[in-house]
Amino acid sequence: MSLATRITHNGVTFNVSARQAAALEILMDTNGGGFATIFGYVSSETGEVSNISAITRFSYTKLNERKQAFVEGITMNDIMDDVRDLPKIKALDTDALYKAFDERKASILESIQKTQDGDRSDAHRQAHDRNYHQLTLGLKVNFVTEKNAEGKQIPVLDNDGVPTVGSILLSIMQVEKTVTKAGTYKTVNSGVPVLLSNAIEKKMPKTCKMKTLALKDNNFESLSIAKQEILPSMFKGL
């Protein structure tokens, strides 16, 4: 069993293993906008294994500003070649398609604006604020959770009312990904709004896209960052 330690950050106290605490210290000391490579990362959704080169510790606010500018400028004609042959798109007449595109674009921009305004009122953002804690740019932890009587995921608290970290999450702007083992990719029966969102995202520059990797002791081989190599054993929780 890993030794436990407690960290208090910005008024939030939580339990971590001594190894996790050491990993967090290294990651918090890295420079913003630095380069990292994650070797042998295993996707929890597909089982795909890949090596990922990425920019870390970047400003999410600036990324959202770039994303907003891109979405404001994109048109239906920009994505037409990517969606015109999809059955659900072909089933729409021209007016309905352009209306669906405008609505989806407005929805994306509304979500970006809510983030920029600090509006955390919707259920998704409230759950995130309850179950995660941001440590610094591009670095956060998520807590071990359970469902309460209302079916909401809430942190599991110890006898002192303190939550425990389940995993460390590193946000990245992916530069390159090399798949070393293919995963199982499910066919999703998406509706028109999601199909349009996917096409818009496909056109986005990499500097507008963010992924968050949950780093645990069993889902990657090593992390190279700031001229240091961090091994999975340092992410082993309590």
C-alpha positions as CSV (number, residue, x, y, z in Angstrom):
1,M,0.0,0.0,0.0
2,S,1.3,3.4,-1.0
3,L,2.0,5.9,1.9
4,A,-0.6,8.6,2.1
5,T,0.1,12.4,2.3
6,R,-2.2,15.4,2.2
7,I,-2.0,18.4,0.0
8,T,-3.8,21.7,0.4
9,H,-4.0,23.8,-2.7
10,N,-6.0,26.9,-3.1
11,G,-8.1,26.0,-0.1
12,V,-8.8,22.5,-1.2
13,T,-7.3,19.6,0.8
14,F,-7.0,16.1,-0.6
15,N,-5.3,12.8,0.0
16,V,-2.6,11.4,-2.4
17,S,0.0,8.7,-2.4
18,A,3.5,9.9,-1.7
19,R,4.4,8.9,-5.3
20,Q,1.5,10.9,-6.7
21,A,2.6,13.9,-4.7
22,A,6.1,13.6,-6.1
23,A,4.8,13.4,-9.7
24,L,2.6,16.4,-9.1
25,E,5.5,18.4,-7.9
26,I,7.5,17.6,-11.0
27,L,4.6,18.4,-13.3
28,M,3.9,21.7,-11.6
29,D,7.5,22.8,-11.9
30,T,7.6,22.3,-15.7
31,N,7.5,25.4,-17.9
32,G,4.2,26.5,-19.5
33,G,4.0,25.7,-23.2
34,G,6.6,22.9,-22.8
35,F,6.9,19.8,-25.0
36,A,6.2,16.3,-23.8
37,T,6.0,12.7,-25.1
38,I,3.8,10.1,-23.6
39,F,4.9,6.6,-24.6
40,G,2.5,3.6,-24.7
41,Y,-0.6,5.5,-23.7
42,V,-3.6,3.1,-23.6
43,S,-7.0,4.7,-24.4
44,S,-9.6,3.7,-21.8
45,E,-12.3,3.9,-24.5
46,T,-10.8,1.8,-27.3
47,G,-7.8,0.1,-26.0
48,E,-5.6,1.7,-28.6
49,V,-2.0,2.1,-27.7
50,S,0.0,5.1,-29.0
51,N,2.9,7.4,-28.5
52,I,1.8,11.0,-28.3
53,S,3.9,14.1,-28.8
54,A,2.2,17.2,-27.4
55,I,2.4,20.7,-26.0
56,T,1.6,20.9,-22.2
57,R,0.9,23.5,-19.6
58,F,-0.7,25.9,-22.1
59,S,-3.3,28.6,-21.4
60,Y,-6.8,27.1,-21.8
61,T,-8.2,30.7,-22.0
62,K,-6.0,31.5,-25.1
63,L,-6.9,28.1,-26.7
64,N,-10.6,29.0,-26.3
65,E,-10.0,32.4,-27.8
66,R,-8.4,30.7,-30.9
67,K,-11.2,28.2,-31.0
68,Q,-13.8,30.9,-30.8
69,A,-12.2,32.8,-33.7
70,F,-12.0,29.7,-35.8
71,V,-15.7,28.7,-35.2
72,E,-16.9,32.2,-35.9
73,G,-15.2,32.1,-39.3
74,I,-16.1,28.7,-40.5
75,T,-19.0,28.2,-43.0
76,M,-21.1,25.3,-44.1
77,N,-19.2,25.3,-47.4
78,D,-15.9,24.7,-45.5
79,I,-17.2,21.3,-44.3
80,M,-19.5,20.3,-47.2
81,D,-17.1,17.8,-48.7
82,D,-16.7,16.0,-45.4
83,V,-20.4,15.6,-44.8
84,R,-22.3,15.7,-48.1
85,D,-22.3,11.9,-48.5
86,L,-23.4,11.0,-45.0
87,P,-26.9,9.5,-45.1
88,K,-28.4,11.8,-42.4
89,I,-27.0,14.8,-44.1
90,K,-28.2,13.8,-47.5
91,A,-31.7,13.4,-46.1
92,L,-31.9,17.1,-45.4
93,D,-32.8,19.7,-48.0
94,T,-30.4,22.7,-48.4
95,D,-32.4,25.1,-46.1
96,A,-32.6,22.5,-43.3
97,L,-28.9,21.7,-43.5
98,Y,-27.8,25.3,-43.3
99,K,-30.2,25.9,-40.5
100,A,-28.8,22.9,-38.6
101,F,-25.2,24.1,-39.2
102,D,-26.1,27.6,-37.9
103,E,-27.7,26.2,-34.8
104,R,-24.7,23.9,-34.1
105,K,-22.2,26.7,-34.6
106,A,-24.2,28.9,-32.2
107,S,-24.3,26.1,-29.7
108,I,-20.5,25.7,-29.8
109,L,-19.9,29.4,-29.5
110,E,-22.3,29.6,-26.6
111,S,-20.4,26.9,-24.7
112,I,-17.1,28.6,-25.3
113,Q,-18.6,31.9,-24.1
114,K,-19.9,30.3,-20.9
115,T,-16.4,29.0,-20.2
116,Q,-14.9,32.5,-20.8
117,D,-17.6,34.1,-18.6
118,G,-16.9,31.7,-15.8
119,D,-20.5,30.4,-15.9
120,R,-20.4,27.1,-14.0
121,S,-24.2,26.7,-13.6
122,D,-24.9,23.7,-15.8
123,A,-24.8,20.1,-14.5
124,H,-21.8,19.1,-16.4
125,R,-19.6,22.0,-15.2
126,Q,-20.9,21.5,-11.6
127,A,-20.0,17.9,-11.6
128,H,-16.5,18.8,-12.9
129,D,-16.0,21.4,-10.2
130,R,-17.2,18.8,-7.6
131,N,-15.0,15.9,-8.7
132,Y,-11.8,17.6,-10.0
133,H,-9.4,20.2,-8.7
134,Q,-7.2,22.4,-11.0
135,L,-3.6,22.7,-9.7
136,T,-2.1,24.9,-12.4
137,L,-2.3,25.4,-16.2
138,G,-3.0,22.1,-17.8
139,L,-2.8,20.0,-14.7
140,K,-5.5,18.7,-12.4
141,V,-6.6,15.8,-10.3
142,N,-9.8,13.9,-10.1
143,F,-11.2,12.4,-7.0
144,V,-12.4,8.9,-6.2
145,T,-16.1,9.1,-6.5
146,E,-19.4,7.2,-5.9
147,K,-23.0,7.8,-6.7
148,N,-25.2,9.4,-4.1
149,A,-28.9,8.8,-3.6
150,E,-29.7,11.3,-6.4
151,G,-27.5,9.4,-8.8
152,K,-24.8,12.1,-8.9
153,Q,-21.2,11.3,-8.8
154,I,-19.6,12.8,-5.7
155,P,-16.2,12.5,-4.1
156,V,-15.7,9.7,-1.5
157,L,-14.6,11.3,1.7
158,D,-12.4,9.9,4.5
159,N,-13.3,10.2,8.2
160,D,-12.0,13.8,8.2
161,G,-14.1,14.7,5.2
162,V,-11.2,14.8,2.8
163,P,-11.4,13.4,-0.8
164,T,-8.7,11.1,-2.3
165,V,-7.1,11.5,-5.7
166,G,-8.0,8.8,-8.2
167,S,-5.7,9.9,-11.1
168,I,-3.7,12.8,-12.4
169,L,-4.8,14.5,-15.5
170,L,-2.6,16.3,-18.0
171,S,-4.1,18.5,-20.7
172,I,-2.3,18.5,-24.0
173,M,-2.4,20.0,-27.5
174,Q,-1.5,16.9,-29.6
175,V,1.2,17.5,-32.1
176,E,1.6,13.9,-33.4
177,K,0.3,10.5,-32.5
178,T,1.8,7.2,-33.6
179,V,-0.5,4.2,-33.0
180,T,1.5,1.1,-32.0
181,K,-1.6,-1.1,-31.4
182,A,-5.0,-0.6,-32.9
183,G,-8.0,-0.5,-30.6
184,T,-11.6,-1.5,-31.0
185,Y,-13.4,1.5,-32.6
186,K,-17.2,1.5,-32.2
187,T,-19.5,2.8,-34.9
188,V,-21.6,5.5,-33.3
189,N,-25.0,6.3,-34.7
190,S,-24.6,10.1,-34.3
191,G,-27.3,12.6,-35.1
192,V,-26.9,15.6,-37.5
193,P,-25.7,18.0,-34.8
194,V,-22.9,15.7,-33.7
195,L,-21.9,15.0,-37.3
196,L,-21.6,18.7,-38.0
197,S,-19.6,19.2,-34.8
198,N,-17.3,16.4,-35.7
199,A,-16.8,18.0,-39.2
200,I,-16.1,21.4,-37.7
201,E,-13.6,20.0,-35.2
202,K,-11.8,18.1,-38.0
203,K,-11.1,21.4,-39.7
204,M,-9.7,23.0,-36.6
205,P,-6.0,23.7,-36.3
206,K,-4.2,21.6,-33.6
207,T,-3.8,24.8,-31.6
208,C,-7.6,24.9,-31.1
209,K,-7.9,21.4,-29.8
210,M,-7.3,20.0,-26.3
211,K,-7.2,16.5,-25.0
212,T,-6.9,15.4,-21.4
213,L,-5.0,12.3,-20.5
214,A,-5.7,10.5,-17.2
215,L,-2.4,9.2,-16.1
216,K,-2.4,6.1,-13.9
217,D,0.1,3.4,-13.0
218,N,-1.2,1.0,-15.6
219,N,-2.1,3.0,-18.7
220,F,1.2,4.3,-20.1
221,E,4.8,3.3,-20.3
222,S,6.6,6.5,-19.6
223,L,6.2,10.3,-19.8
224,S,9.1,12.5,-21.0
225,I,8.7,16.1,-20.0
226,A,11.1,19.0,-19.2
227,K,14.1,16.7,-19.8
228,Q,12.8,14.2,-17.2
229,E,11.3,10.8,-17.5
230,I,8.4,9.9,-15.2
231,L,7.4,6.3,-14.9
232,P,3.9,4.9,-14.3
233,S,4.9,3.8,-10.8
234,M,4.9,7.4,-9.7
235,F,1.2,7.7,-10.5
236,K,0.1,4.8,-8.3
237,G,-2.7,5.9,-6.0
238,L,-3.7,4.9,-2.5
